[in-house]
Amino acid sequence: TDVRTPAEFESGHVKGSVNIPLDRIPGELAAFKNRKNIVVFCRSGARSGAAKSILEQAGITNVINGGTWDYINQFVK
């Protein structure tokens, strides 16, 4: 899940990723329920770290902070 703004997402993103901006995470918790693995990422890793904390506080513990979208992008073909 790319937690950057929609404008950042549109300027480039990981193929197949979903954009849920950080400020919308609390209202979108249902989108994360029952997911086997969740990787959150952003531009620098700071917002994805915050997203991971929000999700974990909501009881969603299978979350990995993937750091930057550029880093994650190198693993997606």
Order of alpha helices (4+ residues) and beta strands (2+ residues): alpha-beta-alpha-beta-alpha
